[in-house]
Amino acid sequence: MKQLVKNLIGNSFSIFDYPIVVNSYGRSGSTLLTKSIMKSGVYPKSTVFNKLASGSIVKNVWSLNGEYFKSGFVYKSHDYPTDLVSGQDIRMLYVFANPVDVVLSLLRLYDKNGKGWMKTHAEHLKISYENFDNILESDIFQLEQHINAWLESEQFPIAFIRYESMWDNQDDISNFLGFKVKLPPYRKRRAAQVNDKVIIKNIERTYGSLRNKVNKLADFFVLNDA
């Protein structure tokens, strides 16, 4: 019954008529972007009902395999491409970030939330959880493999967005989705405030290949655009 009500509200108040998927390799702003899209993607604006309506059009989908995507809804995922995704008019946004900040964020969350949270995060990324202590010496969450898989995907239009410059590309995001998306005010990442030179040097060495890759990408670009 609860899902039926959410579907009814979503179908009635969503301002777009296609599914939207927000993806990332984690700790890169996908939650922030998902919330911004869901708040911007319903009407009426600036009312108490907006919160209820926007919350009704969003869903976490940790497995894209066989998922039926409803038009007018926003889906957040960390999954890999799959041939079993419906052939609907899906628009996906992939957010990537400086891997040094990503790993620093994971270190902070491990201290804060513990092993249980980290194991769940690994499951969302479709990997087997390893000893978290190895994160400075090995890409245990396979971040580079994740973004490579989506850079090679040809399933549907994918807008790639650099987290650090996302606020400068709000118009590009809005044009890609077909409605105005408003982000919250920019706040400096907690991870960016870490100044432990030894830890940062280790991360830079281990994730140097991924860092070089994302540094070469444009701040915003679209693959598979019709």
C-alpha positions in Angstrom: 0.0 0.0 0.0 2.8 2.4 0.9 4.5 1.9 -2.5 1.2 2.3 -4.3 0.7 5.7 -2.6 4.2 6.7 -3.5 3.7 5.7 -7.1 0.4 7.7 -7.2 2.1 10.8 -5.8 5.1 10.4 -8.1 3.0 9.9 -11.2 0.9 13.0 -10.3 3.6 15.5 -9.3 6.8 14.6 -11.2 7.6 17.2 -13.9 9.6 14.8 -16.1 8.4 11.7 -18.0 11.4 9.4 -18.1 13.5 7.5 -15.5 16.6 9.2 -14.1 19.5 7.2 -12.6 22.3 8.8 -10.5 25.4 6.6 -10.2 28.9 6.9 -8.9 31.7 4.9 -7.4 30.7 6.3 -4.0 31.5 9.3 -1.8 31.4 11.5 -4.9 28.2 13.6 -4.4 25.6 11.2 -5.8 23.4 11.5 -2.8 23.6 15.3 -2.9 22.7 15.3 -6.7 19.9 12.8 -6.2 18.3 14.9 -3.5 18.7 18.0 -5.6 17.0 16.4 -8.6 14.1 14.9 -6.6 13.4 18.3 -5.0 13.6 20.1 -8.3 11.7 17.5 -10.2 8.2 17.9 -8.6 5.6 20.6 -8.2 4.2 22.7 -6.5 7.4 24.4 -5.6 8.3 25.9 -2.1 5.4 24.2 -0.3 5.2 21.7 2.5 3.8 19.2 0.0 7.0 19.5 -2.0 8.8 17.4 0.6 6.3 14.6 0.5 6.1 14.6 -3.3 9.9 14.7 -3.8 10.4 11.9 -1.4 7.9 9.8 -3.3 9.9 9.8 -6.6 13.2 8.6 -5.3 14.5 5.0 -4.8 17.8 3.4 -4.0 18.5 0.6 -6.5 21.7 -1.4 -5.6 21.0 -3.9 -8.3 20.2 -2.7 -11.8 19.7 -6.3 -13.0 16.1 -6.7 -14.1 14.9 -3.5 -12.5 11.9 -1.9 -14.1 12.4 1.9 -14.2 9.3 4.0 -13.9 9.0 7.3 -15.8 9.0 10.3 -13.5 11.2 8.6 -10.8 14.8 9.1 -9.7 17.0 6.1 -8.9 20.3 6.1 -7.0 22.8 3.3 -7.6 26.4 2.2 -7.4 25.9 -0.8 -9.7 27.7 -1.7 -12.9 26.2 -1.8 -16.4 24.0 -4.7 -17.2 22.5 -5.9 -20.4 19.2 -6.6 -18.6 18.4 -3.0 -17.9 15.1 -2.1 -19.6 15.4 -0.3 -22.9 13.4 2.7 -21.7 14.4 6.3 -22.3 16.7 6.4 -19.3 18.9 9.3 -18.5 21.8 8.7 -16.2 24.2 11.0 -14.4 27.5 9.6 -13.2 29.3 11.7 -10.6 33.0 11.2 -10.1 35.4 12.9 -7.7 39.0 13.2 -6.8 39.9 9.7 -5.5 42.1 11.1 -2.8 39.0 12.8 -1.2 36.9 9.7 -1.8 39.3 7.5 0.2 39.7 10.2 2.9 35.9 10.2 3.2 35.8 6.4 3.5 38.5 6.6 6.2 36.4 9.1 8.1 33.2 7.0 7.8 35.0 3.8 8.9 36.0 5.6 12.1 32.5 7.0 12.5 30.3 4.0 11.4 32.5 1.0 11.7 32.9 -2.2 9.8 29.2 -2.9 9.3 28.6 0.3 7.3 31.7 -0.4 5.2 30.6 -3.9 4.4 27.2 -2.7 3.2 28.9 0.0 1.1 31.0 -2.8 -0.5 27.9 -4.8 -1.3 26.4 -1.8 -3.0 29.5 -1.6 -5.2 29.1 -5.4 -6.0 32.5 -6.4 -4.5 33.6 -8.7 -1.7 34.6 -6.8 1.4 38.3 -7.0 2.2 40.3 -5.9 5.2 39.7 -2.1 5.3 43.2 -1.6 6.5 44.4 -2.3 3.0 42.6 0.7 1.5 45.9 2.8 1.5 47.8 0.1 -0.4 45.1 -1.3 -2.8 42.0 -0.1 -4.6 39.9 -2.5 -2.6 36.6 -0.9 -3.7 37.6 -1.1 -7.4 36.9 2.5 -8.0 38.8 2.6 -11.3 37.1 -0.5 -12.6 33.7 1.0 -11.8 34.1 4.3 -13.7 35.8 2.4 -16.6 32.8 0.2 -17.0 30.4 3.1 -17.3 32.8 5.1 -19.6 32.6 2.0 -22.0 28.8 1.6 -21.6 26.6 2.2 -24.7 23.2 1.6 -23.1 21.7 5.1 -22.8 22.8 8.7 -22.5 25.1 9.2 -19.6 26.2 12.6 -18.3 29.5 12.5 -16.5 29.9 15.2 -13.9 33.0 16.1 -11.8 31.8 16.7 -8.2 34.3 19.5 -7.6 32.9 21.6 -10.4 29.2 20.4 -10.2 28.0 23.9 -9.0 29.5 25.4 -12.2 27.6 23.0 -14.3 24.1 23.3 -13.0 22.9 24.6 -16.4 24.4 21.6 -18.1 22.7 19.3 -15.7 19.4 21.1 -16.2 19.7 21.0 -20.0 20.5 17.3 -19.9 17.5 16.5 -17.8 15.1 19.0 -19.3 14.2 20.9 -16.2 16.0 23.3 -13.9 18.0 21.6 -11.2 19.1 23.7 -8.2 21.9 22.5 -6.0 22.3 23.5 -2.3 25.0 26.0 -1.4 28.5 24.6 -1.9 30.2 23.3 1.3 33.8 22.3 1.4 34.2 18.5 1.8 35.4 17.4 5.3 37.8 15.1 3.5 39.5 18.1 1.8 40.3 19.5 5.2 42.5 16.5 6.1 46.2 17.5 6.1 48.0 14.3 7.1 50.7 14.3 4.5 51.7 10.6 5.0 48.2 9.3 4.5 47.6 11.6 1.5 50.9 10.5 -0.1 50.0 6.9 0.3 46.6 7.4 -1.3 48.1 9.4 -4.2 50.5 6.6 -4.9 47.9 3.8 -4.8 45.2 5.6 -6.7 47.5 7.5 -9.1 46.2 5.8 -12.2 42.6 6.7 -11.3 43.5 10.2 -10.3 45.3 10.7 -13.7 42.2 9.3 -15.5 39.7 11.6 -13.8 42.0 14.6 -14.1 41.9 14.2 -17.9 38.1 14.0 -18.1 36.0 17.1 -18.9 34.1 18.6 -16.0 30.8 17.7 -17.8 30.3 15.6 -20.9 27.6 13.3 -22.3 28.2 9.8 -23.8 25.7 8.1 -26.1 23.8 11.3 -26.8 21.3 10.8 -29.5 
